[in-house]
Structures are given as structure tokens and as C-alpha cells.
């Protein structure tokens, strides 16, 4: 282990608070409820504003990836605020073990802590790949299973809320329902680690039914898909509250779920075996996990379809099948082939307006996102994609102006489609 590695011990588990960086508030609150079940005291950092990036820049190099600057900024802002006893806190970083932020951020965090004279604070790597060992923090199969359900709950509420918000008669109804269900599900997930799958499916159905009861009115909106680097794609801090901005402009955000990214990571392990012969001994395990996860997602899809009010998700197997036309599924650095496949999936399901969010200079995103825009447009001629770079020095006004131009083109294309449809109908009647 590197010199700066400070293990999170069993003794620390008793009275340490683990600070969690914010990416998806609803998802992370539910995941934290699971951690609470196993005796961990956690706190989600929901601080916002330009001071976060400024703090991050102070304790890391200005050429560092923007998400890393924000995560480090959020951690250091909290630690230097005086709110916490720095000898009784630990930090946690969610990692997949791949390239970029998936494995390197933890060392950047430790370097920043050292610069702030806080190198004694443990940094926990939450990783299935087992990047590091911490005696006081271990992932059990039961714990992982409940985290999977927390992720599916979060994805479901995010999807339904975005389908309701542009049309709700009383502003805030969807957000209030998300809060209510987050509290209810959090208590269930924090109840001695028990997870009855029948009850979980009942919860899915009840959540869908509750969102279907929200009074709505028809409005002329355009759907806008959001894809890109995982942190910038989801985090309101990183993308300057992109979803809120799109809603304010009369658009309906469509955001692929976090569960698909988890499945992407599992699928990549299968690809490594098929292409490179890696993981031969545990390939059957990965294959069984992949099939199980596909089924878990299909169960939610079936319930959404059964309700009949909302647009259902696309099965992951279908998303995988879209990629090979344009990109090999062995391209797995960062969001890799999934980023291309998500844009294809959005276009296929009728969401032809897409925002590709990326940290400035993010090589995987420039290749698999921005670099694939031309072939995607050739495959789906009416697709309207805009790539937006996010960085500590980027102008929010310029970002929003580019989004407004994209929305202008989206509405013009929609009007042309309506006119074309009316013309075709008139010709058929004649």
C-alpha cells in the first residue's frame, strides 16, 4: 500500500462519521440506509456553489479532471468548515476499478488531504473489485444485494419524476413524492438488512401507482436525453443543475439509470473473458450475476408497462445489441461503449434530442461521446445532439446558450414533423 494509506479499522467503525460525496442524492441516501443497517454512520455532503470548485482547485492541480476537483472540493470544504472532528471522520469513494476516476481519484484525495495537513483521515475505497482492504469496512453479498435494490428504487423514482415534472399541475408534487418514498424505503432498507423480494416488487408497483396519481396537464414539450461522464451526467453540482434548467425551458429530461452503468461493469468482465481470456475461473459467476441483474431490471420494466401510464425502460440486453453497429463492446475505458449505446437507445425510442455532458479534456468521452456524434447522426438522421464541456473555468451562460440553441432546433424539428404528418394525412384523404 502507498505511504498515505490509512486503513479504516474496526475500532473506527464504532464512532467515526463517513462523509459521502454527492452524485445522485436519492440513490445515495438509499445506499446510505443500507450502510446504516451494518453499523456505519454516514453523512451525505450536499454543499453547492462555486466555492466547492475553488476549494478543489486549491488542493489539486488545475489540469485535474473536473469531477475530481469537485469531489475533493466537497470533501475539503466539509473538513475545513469546523463542523467535524477531523480525528473522528473518514471519507468514502465509490470505485469500479477501471481507468480514470474509477481507480485514480482515491490517490488524488489523499494527496489533497496531505496538502491540507489532514493525511491522518482514512479514505475508504468502496469497490467490488477490492482495490484496497479496510478491516472496518467490508462488502457482504447481502449488503451488495440491498445496494442493488437501492439503486433500482432510485432509478425508478428518477425516471418517473422526470416524466411527471414538466406536466404536474402543482409544482413540486413529484419532488415531494420522491422525498416521501426515499424516507419510507430508507427505513425498510435500514431494517436489519432484510429484503423480501415480494415486498420489493410491491414497492415498485406502489411507487408507480403513486406517481400516476399526480394531477397533470398536457403541455407541448420536447424530450431531452442526458448522457456522458457518470459524475457530470448525474450531479447537479457538476452539470450546473442541468435537469432543472431543461425543466425551466419546458423540456422533459430523460436520464438513463445508474443501474445500467453497474450492469455495464459486469458485462465488461464477460467481455474481458471472451476477448482476452481473463477471469476464466470466475466467468461463470459473472455470467450468473449478469443474468440475474437483467432479470431484476426486466421485473421493473414489466411493472411500468403493466401500469400503462409511463414510458418503460429498455432491457439492458437490447442496449448491448445496439453498440456493435458503431463501437466494439471491448471499448470500456470510462463510460466506453455504453455512452454510444445510450445515445443510440435514446434515438431509437424517440428521444432524438441529446445532451452529451463531459468534463473538459475527458479523452474517453471525447472518443465515445463527441467522437461518435457523426456516425450516430448518419444512422439516425433526425437526431439532435449537443456536446457540452464542464470545467471549473467554463461559462455557465455559454453552456445554457448552447442548450437553448439545441432546444430551439428541437422545437423547430418537432413543428416540421407535425406539418409533415398533417400533409401526409391530407394526401391520403385525397
C-alpha positions as CSV (number, residue, x, y, z in Angstrom):
1,X,0.0,0.0,0.0
2,X,1.2,3.6,-0.6
3,X,2.6,5.5,2.4
4,X,-0.5,7.7,2.7
5,X,-2.8,4.7,3.0
6,X,-4.6,4.9,6.4
7,X,-6.9,1.8,7.0
8,X,-10.4,2.2,8.3
9,X,-10.3,-0.1,11.3
10,X,-13.0,-2.0,13.2
11,X,-12.5,0.4,16.1
12,X,-13.2,3.4,13.9
13,X,-16.5,1.9,12.8
14,X,-17.9,2.5,16.3
15,X,-17.6,6.3,16.4
16,X,-16.4,7.6,13.0
17,X,-18.7,9.5,10.6
18,X,-18.1,8.6,7.0
19,X,-18.6,11.6,4.6
20,X,-20.1,10.7,1.2
21,X,-19.7,12.9,-1.9
22,X,-22.9,13.8,-3.6
23,X,-23.7,12.5,-7.1
24,X,-27.3,11.2,-7.0
25,X,-28.9,12.4,-3.8
26,X,-31.9,10.0,-3.8
27,X,-29.8,6.9,-4.8
28,X,-27.0,7.7,-2.3
29,X,-29.5,8.3,0.6
30,X,-30.9,4.9,0.0
31,X,-27.5,3.3,-0.3
32,X,-26.5,5.1,3.0
33,X,-29.6,3.5,4.6
34,X,-28.1,0.1,3.7
35,X,-24.7,1.1,5.3
36,X,-26.6,2.2,8.4
37,X,-28.0,-1.3,8.7
38,X,-24.5,-2.6,9.0
39,X,-23.5,-0.2,11.7
40,X,-21.9,2.6,9.6
41,X,-22.6,6.3,10.5
42,X,-22.6,8.2,7.2
43,X,-23.4,11.8,6.1
44,X,-24.1,12.9,2.5
45,X,-22.4,16.2,1.5
46,X,-24.9,18.3,-0.2
47,X,-23.0,21.6,-0.3
48,X,-23.1,23.5,-3.6
49,X,-21.9,26.7,-5.3
50,X,-18.7,28.0,-6.9
51,X,-16.7,27.7,-3.6
52,X,-16.6,23.9,-4.0
53,X,-14.6,24.1,-7.2
54,X,-12.4,26.9,-5.8
55,X,-11.5,24.7,-2.8
56,X,-10.9,21.8,-5.1
57,X,-8.5,23.9,-7.3
58,X,-6.7,25.0,-4.1
59,X,-5.8,21.4,-3.2
60,X,-5.3,19.8,-6.5
61,X,-3.7,20.6,-9.9
62,X,-5.9,22.8,-12.2
63,X,-5.5,20.3,-15.0
64,X,-7.1,17.6,-12.9
65,X,-10.4,16.1,-14.2
66,X,-13.3,18.4,-13.2
67,X,-15.2,15.7,-11.3
68,X,-12.1,15.0,-9.2
69,X,-11.8,18.8,-8.4
70,X,-15.4,18.8,-7.3
71,X,-15.2,15.7,-5.1
72,X,-12.0,16.9,-3.5
73,X,-13.5,20.4,-3.1
74,X,-16.6,19.0,-1.4
75,X,-14.5,16.8,1.0
76,X,-12.1,19.6,1.9
77,X,-14.8,22.2,2.3
78,X,-16.5,20.0,4.8
79,X,-13.4,19.1,6.7
80,X,-12.2,22.7,7.0
81,X,-15.6,24.0,7.9
82,X,-15.1,23.3,11.6
83,X,-18.3,21.2,11.7
84,X,-16.5,17.9,12.1
85,X,-13.9,16.5,14.5
86,X,-11.3,15.6,11.8
87,X,-10.0,12.8,14.1
88,X,-13.4,11.1,14.0
89,X,-14.3,11.2,10.3
90,X,-13.5,9.1,7.3
91,X,-14.1,9.7,3.6
92,X,-15.5,7.2,1.1
93,X,-15.1,7.0,-2.7
94,X,-17.2,4.7,-4.9
95,X,-15.0,3.0,-7.4
96,X,-15.3,0.3,-10.2
97,X,-11.6,-0.5,-10.6
98,X,-11.4,0.7,-14.2
99,X,-9.5,3.6,-15.7
100,X,-9.9,7.3,-14.9
101,X,-11.9,8.3,-11.9
102,X,-12.7,4.6,-11.3
103,X,-9.4,3.9,-9.7
104,X,-7.2,7.0,-9.5
105,X,-9.3,9.5,-7.6
106,X,-8.6,7.9,-4.2
107,X,-4.9,8.8,-4.5
108,X,-5.7,12.4,-5.6
109,X,-7.9,12.7,-2.5
110,X,-5.1,11.5,-0.2
111,X,-2.7,13.9,-1.9
112,X,-5.1,16.8,-1.2
113,X,-5.5,15.7,2.4
114,X,-1.8,15.7,2.8
115,X,-1.6,19.2,1.4
116,X,-4.2,20.3,3.9
117,X,-2.3,18.6,6.8
118,X,-5.2,16.1,7.2
119,X,-3.4,13.0,5.9
120,X,-4.4,11.0,9.0
121,X,-8.0,10.8,7.7
122,X,-8.9,7.4,6.3
123,X,-10.2,7.2,2.7
124,X,-12.3,4.1,2.1
125,X,-12.5,2.6,-1.4
126,X,-16.0,1.1,-1.9
127,X,-15.2,-1.3,-4.7
128,X,-16.4,-4.8,-5.6
129,X,-13.0,-5.2,-7.3
130,X,-11.3,-4.9,-3.9
131,X,-8.9,-2.2,-4.8
132,X,-7.9,-1.8,-1.2
133,X,-8.5,-3.6,2.1
134,X,-10.1,-1.9,5.1
135,X,-10.6,-4.1,8.2
136,X,-13.5,-2.0,9.4
137,X,-15.4,-1.8,6.1
138,X,-16.3,-4.9,4.2
139,X,-19.0,-5.6,1.5
140,X,-21.0,-8.7,2.1
141,X,-23.2,-10.4,-0.6
142,X,-26.3,-9.4,1.5
143,X,-25.1,-5.8,1.7
144,X,-24.5,-5.7,-2.1
145,X,-27.9,-7.1,-2.8
146,X,-29.6,-4.4,-0.8
147,X,-27.5,-1.7,-2.5
148,X,-28.7,-3.1,-5.9
149,X,-32.3,-2.7,-4.8
150,X,-31.5,0.8,-3.5
151,X,-30.1,1.7,-7.0
152,X,-33.2,0.3,-8.7
153,X,-35.5,2.3,-6.4
154,X,-33.5,5.4,-7.1
155,X,-33.6,4.8,-10.9
156,X,-37.4,4.2,-10.8
157,X,-38.1,7.4,-8.9
158,X,-35.8,9.5,-11.0
159,X,-37.4,8.2,-14.2
160,X,-41.0,8.7,-13.0
161,X,-40.3,12.1,-11.5
162,X,-38.8,13.3,-14.8
163,X,-41.9,12.1,-16.7
164,X,-44.2,13.9,-14.3
165,X,-42.4,17.2,-13.5
166,X,-43.0,19.0,-16.8
167,X,-46.7,18.3,-16.7
168,X,-47.7,18.5,-12.9
169,X,-50.5,20.9,-12.1
170,X,-49.0,21.7,-8.7
171,X,-45.3,22.4,-8.9
172,X,-43.3,20.2,-6.5
173,X,-45.7,17.3,-6.3
174,X,-43.2,14.9,-7.9
175,X,-40.3,16.1,-5.7
176,X,-42.4,15.7,-2.5
177,X,-43.4,12.2,-3.5
178,X,-39.7,11.3,-4.1
179,X,-38.9,12.6,-0.6
180,X,-41.7,10.6,0.9
181,X,-40.7,7.3,-0.8
182,X,-37.0,7.9,-0.1
183,X,-37.8,8.2,3.6
184,X,-40.1,5.1,3.5
185,X,-37.6,2.9,1.6
186,X,-34.7,4.1,3.6
187,X,-36.4,2.8,6.8
188,X,-37.1,-0.5,5.1
189,X,-33.5,-0.8,3.8
190,X,-32.2,0.1,7.2
191,X,-34.3,-2.6,8.9
192,X,-31.8,-5.3,9.9
193,X,-30.7,-5.8,6.3
194,X,-33.9,-7.8,5.5
195,X,-35.0,-7.7,1.8
196,X,-38.1,-9.7,0.9
197,X,-38.3,-9.6,-2.9
198,X,-42.1,-9.9,-3.0
199,X,-42.2,-6.7,-0.8
200,X,-39.7,-5.0,-3.1
201,X,-41.8,-5.7,-6.1
202,X,-44.9,-4.4,-4.2
203,X,-42.9,-1.3,-3.5
204,X,-42.1,-0.8,-7.2
205,X,-45.8,-1.1,-8.1
206,X,-46.9,1.3,-5.3
207,X,-44.3,3.9,-6.4
208,X,-45.5,3.7,-10.0
209,X,-49.2,3.9,-8.9
210,X,-48.4,6.9,-6.6
211,X,-46.7,8.9,-9.4
212,X,-49.6,8.0,-11.8
213,X,-52.0,9.7,-9.3
214,X,-50.2,13.1,-9.5
215,X,-52.6,15.5,-11.4
216,X,-51.0,16.5,-14.7
217,X,-52.0,18.6,-17.7
218,X,-50.9,18.3,-21.3
219,X,-48.1,20.6,-22.4
220,X,-46.1,20.9,-25.6
221,X,-42.7,19.7,-24.5
222,X,-39.6,18.1,-26.1
223,X,-37.8,15.2,-24.6
224,X,-34.1,15.7,-24.0
225,X,-31.8,12.8,-23.1
226,X,-28.8,13.3,-20.8
227,X,-25.7,11.1,-21.3
228,X,-22.0,11.5,-20.6
229,X,-19.4,11.0,-17.9
230,X,-21.1,9.5,-15.0
231,X,-20.5,12.2,-12.4
232,X,-21.2,15.2,-14.7
233,X,-24.2,13.4,-16.1
234,X,-25.9,13.0,-12.7
235,X,-24.5,15.5,-10.3
236,X,-26.4,18.9,-10.1
237,X,-23.2,20.4,-8.7
238,X,-21.2,19.3,-11.8
239,X,-23.7,20.0,-14.5
240,X,-25.0,23.3,-13.2
241,X,-28.4,21.8,-12.4
242,X,-28.9,20.7,-16.0
243,X,-32.2,18.8,-15.3
244,X,-33.6,21.9,-13.5
245,X,-32.6,24.1,-16.4
246,X,-34.2,21.9,-19.0
247,X,-37.4,21.8,-17.0
248,X,-37.4,25.6,-16.7
249,X,-37.2,25.7,-20.5
250,X,-40.2,23.4,-20.9
251,X,-38.4,20.2,-21.7
252,X,-38.7,16.7,-20.3
253,X,-35.3,15.3,-19.2
254,X,-34.7,11.6,-19.9
255,X,-31.8,10.3,-17.9
256,X,-30.5,6.6,-18.2
257,X,-30.3,4.9,-14.9
258,X,-27.3,4.2,-12.7
259,X,-28.3,0.5,-12.7
260,X,-27.3,0.3,-16.4
261,X,-23.8,1.5,-15.5
262,X,-23.5,-1.2,-12.9
263,X,-24.6,-3.8,-15.5
264,X,-22.1,-2.3,-17.9
265,X,-19.3,-3.0,-15.4
266,X,-20.4,-6.6,-15.0
267,X,-20.8,-7.1,-18.8
268,X,-17.3,-5.7,-19.3
269,X,-15.9,-8.6,-17.1
270,X,-17.7,-11.0,-19.5
271,X,-16.1,-9.2,-22.5
272,X,-12.6,-9.5,-20.9
273,X,-13.0,-13.3,-20.8
274,X,-14.3,-13.5,-24.4
275,X,-11.6,-11.2,-25.9
276,X,-8.6,-11.7,-23.6
277,X,-9.3,-15.0,-21.8
278,X,-9.3,-13.1,-18.4
279,X,-11.4,-14.1,-15.4
280,X,-11.8,-17.7,-16.7
281,X,-12.3,-19.2,-13.2
282,X,-14.9,-16.7,-12.1
283,X,-16.5,-16.2,-15.5
284,X,-19.5,-18.4,-14.6
285,X,-20.1,-16.3,-11.5
286,X,-20.1,-13.0,-13.5
287,X,-22.4,-14.6,-16.1
288,X,-24.9,-15.7,-13.5
289,X,-24.8,-12.2,-11.9
290,X,-25.3,-10.6,-15.3
291,X,-28.4,-12.8,-16.0
292,X,-29.8,-12.1,-12.5
293,X,-29.3,-8.3,-12.9
294,X,-31.0,-8.4,-16.3
295,X,-34.0,-10.1,-14.7
296,X,-34.1,-7.6,-11.9
297,X,-34.4,-4.8,-14.4
298,X,-37.0,-6.6,-16.5
299,X,-39.2,-7.0,-13.4
300,X,-39.3,-3.3,-13.0
301,X,-39.9,-2.8,-16.8
302,X,-42.9,-5.2,-16.6
303,X,-44.5,-3.4,-13.8
304,X,-44.1,0.0,-15.5
305,X,-45.7,-1.5,-18.7
306,X,-48.5,-3.1,-16.6
307,X,-49.4,0.3,-15.1
308,X,-49.6,1.7,-18.7
309,X,-49.0,5.4,-17.8
310,X,-45.3,5.8,-18.1
311,X,-42.7,5.0,-20.7
312,X,-40.8,1.9,-19.7
313,X,-37.0,1.4,-19.7
314,X,-35.2,-0.6,-22.4
315,X,-33.9,-4.0,-21.3
316,X,-30.1,-4.0,-20.9
317,X,-29.6,-6.8,-23.4
318,X,-31.2,-4.6,-26.1
319,X,-28.9,-1.7,-25.2
320,X,-25.9,-4.0,-25.6
321,X,-27.2,-5.2,-29.0
322,X,-27.2,-1.6,-30.3
323,X,-23.5,-0.9,-29.7
324,X,-21.7,-3.3,-32.2
325,X,-23.0,-1.4,-35.2
326,X,-20.8,1.5,-34.3
327,X,-18.4,0.5,-31.5
328,X,-16.9,-2.6,-30.1
329,X,-18.0,-3.6,-26.6
330,X,-14.3,-4.1,-25.7
331,X,-14.0,-0.3,-25.7
332,X,-14.6,0.1,-21.9
333,X,-12.5,3.0,-20.7
334,X,-14.7,5.3,-18.6
335,X,-18.2,5.0,-19.9
336,X,-16.9,3.4,-23.1
337,X,-19.3,1.7,-25.4
338,X,-22.3,2.3,-23.1
339,X,-22.1,6.0,-23.8
340,X,-22.5,5.4,-27.5
341,X,-25.2,2.7,-26.9
342,X,-27.2,5.1,-24.7
343,X,-27.4,7.7,-27.4
344,X,-28.5,5.1,-29.9
345,X,-31.1,3.8,-27.5
346,X,-32.5,7.2,-26.8
347,X,-32.7,7.9,-30.6
348,X,-34.4,4.5,-31.2
349,X,-37.0,5.2,-28.5
350,X,-37.9,8.6,-29.9
351,X,-35.8,10.8,-27.7
352,X,-33.8,12.4,-30.6
353,X,-32.6,15.4,-28.6
354,X,-29.5,14.6,-26.6
355,X,-27.1,16.5,-24.4
356,X,-23.7,14.8,-24.1
357,X,-22.1,16.1,-20.8
358,X,-18.3,15.7,-20.5
359,X,-15.5,17.1,-18.3
360,X,-13.3,19.3,-20.4
361,X,-10.5,17.2,-22.0
362,X,-12.0,13.9,-21.0
363,X,-10.5,11.6,-23.6
364,X,-12.9,8.6,-23.2
365,X,-15.9,10.9,-23.5
366,X,-14.5,12.8,-26.5
367,X,-14.0,9.5,-28.3
368,X,-17.1,7.5,-27.2
369,X,-19.4,10.5,-26.9
370,X,-18.4,13.5,-29.0
371,X,-16.4,11.4,-31.5
372,X,-19.5,9.2,-32.2
373,X,-21.9,12.0,-32.9
374,X,-21.3,11.9,-36.7
375,X,-21.8,8.2,-37.1
376,X,-24.9,8.3,-34.8
377,X,-26.4,11.1,-37.0
378,X,-25.7,9.1,-40.1
379,X,-27.6,6.2,-38.5
380,X,-30.4,8.3,-37.0
381,X,-30.7,11.4,-39.4
382,X,-33.1,13.3,-37.2
383,X,-31.0,13.1,-34.1
384,X,-30.1,16.5,-32.5
385,X,-27.0,16.1,-30.3
386,X,-25.0,18.8,-28.5
387,X,-21.8,18.1,-26.5
388,X,-21.3,20.4,-23.5
389,X,-17.9,20.7,-21.8
390,X,-18.0,21.3,-18.0
391,X,-15.0,22.7,-16.2
392,X,-14.1,25.0,-13.3
393,X,-13.4,27.8,-15.8
394,X,-16.3,27.1,-18.2
395,X,-19.0,29.8,-18.5
396,X,-22.4,28.7,-17.3
397,X,-24.0,31.3,-19.6
398,X,-22.3,29.8,-22.7
399,X,-23.4,26.3,-21.7
400,X,-27.0,27.4,-21.3
401,X,-27.0,29.4,-24.6
402,X,-25.8,26.3,-26.4
403,X,-28.6,24.3,-24.7
404,X,-31.2,26.9,-25.7
405,X,-30.0,26.6,-29.3
406,X,-30.4,22.9,-29.1
407,X,-33.9,23.3,-27.8
408,X,-34.7,25.8,-30.5
409,X,-33.7,23.2,-33.1
410,X,-35.6,20.5,-31.3
411,X,-38.9,22.5,-31.3
412,X,-38.4,23.5,-35.0
413,X,-37.8,19.8,-35.9
414,X,-41.0,18.9,-34.0
415,X,-43.0,21.5,-35.8
416,X,-41.7,20.3,-39.1
417,X,-42.6,16.7,-38.2
418,X,-46.2,17.8,-37.3
419,X,-46.6,19.7,-40.6
420,X,-45.2,16.7,-42.5
421,X,-47.6,14.4,-40.7
422,X,-50.6,16.6,-41.5
423,X,-49.6,16.9,-45.1
424,X,-49.3,13.1,-45.5
425,X,-52.8,12.7,-43.8
426,X,-54.3,15.2,-46.3
427,X,-52.7,13.4,-49.2
428,X,-54.1,10.1,-48.1
429,X,-57.6,11.6,-47.7
430,X,-57.4,13.0,-51.2
